[in-house]
């Protein structure tokens, strides 16, 4: 909550509608994606897990996220796909 308030409702911002310029660039070679908030960059950086460290993949249609162990996959399925049948 504190991070959200600092990023979105900072006292220095003049308006909630006004967006801060994108300024956080992914350091992964060949990626170059840019994010407005460092927290979004950190979440994105997890998508660059090296293939040699991968053990499992989510097979839900349209997902295909990779995880390093079954426990992480199970936690992902419970949080992201719990309402799917």
C-alpha angles and dihedrals in degrees: 000000000000091000091048092052092048093047100040107023101033114159090234094061116095097206140008088227091056108088123213113240117263106262112153112089124195108244094208110119110253096012108085096169113160127213135193093218129045090221090062090050091051091051090048092049089065088067089068095070108153114252094233090063096051121108107161140023132203108244097194108130111271095008113082094161116164127228135187095226143013093253091059090048091050092049089049093050092050093049100037107028105027093117095050120101 
